[in-house]
Amino acid sequence: MGLESSASKPNTVITVPTFSVIPSLVIGTQSIGVIPRRMVNALPANTMRVLALPFEGPSFTEQLIWHSRFAYDPAFCWLRSLMLDVAEKQRES
């Protein structure tokens, strides 16, 4: 059962283009935010209460985006490769 079919609808106050800003928006407030589970592990301990969603959350696609002038830069190639390796390991766990 998704949230759409729930008797109570969420009161969406703000939407953001990236998950990384959500903790700073909700810490110290009565608001809630939804972020991927693996991002929770990166939060400082005891900064917010973490609960599982009572429904299956939506899927999303993570993307790496860079300016074309860095497409063949060795340092950026290395960084992109490293990030893709880490993402693959996260997906497997």
Secondary structure, 3 states (H helix, E strand, C coil): CCHHHCCCCCCCCCCCCCHHHHHHHHCCCCCCCCCCHHHHCCCCCCCCCCCCCCCCCCCCCCCCCCCHHHCCCHHHHHHHHHHHHHHHHHHHC
